[in-house]
């Protein structure tokens, strides 16, 4: 199918077309990459209204169950949901085998819910470029897009560049919450969900630690007061509050004119990561180093698509590489 | 201090010299990088006998407490211990602020225990190159070197290239153990410690899941039967068994002539990662792509140091880059 037709069908929420689009962006063969670039150019500006939400947290904290519950919540409001589950297995197998990771017990047969497992393929350990493209595709088709990571630590800093709102799912009593706070990891998320609230005092204590250590009683520099919500995904407690916090955070970003800025910064980080992956620090240095590159992207016109910007800078690096002898 | 003198002092376990050596390898300025390369060339072959042990596992699983307990165990046998705690904070702050992560309650004043927090600095999210260098330095000075990661998911695949033995600390009842098994992450470790054995039936059930799902009752292709040990780091239960399993795994690798092969593969992966970080996929393609590069490293003479090999291939890539127009 031609990119133009595929894009039209994705926008019409045609499920086979969405699956085909995601296959195309994951396909590394040259012909597919050209088609993927054309497709993304067509879709990039089309999902502006979608809520893009990242979910991080330690394994076992209950990310999947929380997403399940949030999906039910958004479906009750008649909003459609697309989910990308980032799959760590790729480094070994080259394929995504966690298709069932987001179990979506209640929603398996709902045509307005779409789940895709995508490989964290970069062999340098970074978040794979197709994940960014996957968000663009799903945002063009659905009202809400979730990106669920596996693991914790580096995930926060990477995923925040793909989404408007980042949720950290904390585990009551996990000894390392304090260590994550110290490490600055927990400065990144916009919303905290302390899951397994049925653990009672333990959950409340973790919430208190987050509140006190991160100064959540006061708004941050951007005026957003980060909520820390006790949830029990299994019985649904606190889940509507998290859904409401997502919507509130979006309204906050829009009211303060921060949404465009946040997406611009995410795009900038994405371009730098893609160029680093392709040309390394040696290539980035041909454009004067990472700082200069970031400045240049930030100061450039905002109308170009991600793909155009990447292609322009890539050409420049290749020219500089071959002419500097 | 000149690299030759610094190397001598590191080998003599001089603590200020070890700290200075680690500072040098973390220093990104060109002059320091040349000194670091000279230092590493001198030390690379010197820590062959040291046990190199990686520890991964979810936050809160009790990695730090287990390392504390293992350190006491090795100290009772009069073995010295160096620890690298990989610090995730670097992506934001550029610095390592988790110096206290490995708390080492009982060993704070022991001169035969050395702890260093090192940044996971790569902005592509990968394990920073200095971590590899840090292992070389500590292996030259201590009998046992631990590398403790933060986070879980990609950590296993990266850290396994730096160590001889990888321990995964599992958390009883963490729902995602099964998902990690499915993702192939748990195929990588050599030893499993199911911590918090005081949780009783929950710990036993997790151990059973690991045993059944990973087929631990039978030896793997390399003849090693991976142990899954119930531990309670707080009261020391199971800790001597883990220490013994580390020693056993080393003897296994030596008896089967696998130690050199494992280190060679780790070195190969390290060279590929370092070249990718520096020249990207575009640069790697100048040498015929990653597969060809791996083959070439594997088939080349084994006597060159990591630094020599890296320098040789880097020069070749740069030459190819500038001449291909």
Interface residues (C-beta under 8 A of the other chain):
Chain A: X58 X59 X60 X62 X87 X88 X89 X91 X92 X93 X97 X98 X101 X120 X122 X123 X124 X125 X126 X127 X149 X150 X151 X152 X153 X154 X155 X157 X158 X171 X173 X174 X175 X176 X177 X179 X180 X182 X183 X184 X185 X187 X188 X272 X273 X275 X276 X277 X278 X279 X280 X281 X282 X283 X290 X318 X321 X322 X323 X324 X325
Chain B: X58 X59 X60 X62 X87 X88 X89 X91 X92 X93 X97 X98 X101 X120 X122 X123 X124 X125 X126 X127 X149 X150 X151 X152 X153 X154 X155 X157 X158 X171 X173 X174 X175 X176 X177 X179 X180 X182 X183 X184 X185 X187 X188 X272 X273 X275 X276 X277 X278 X279 X280 X281 X282 X283 X290 X318 X321 X322 X323 X324 X325
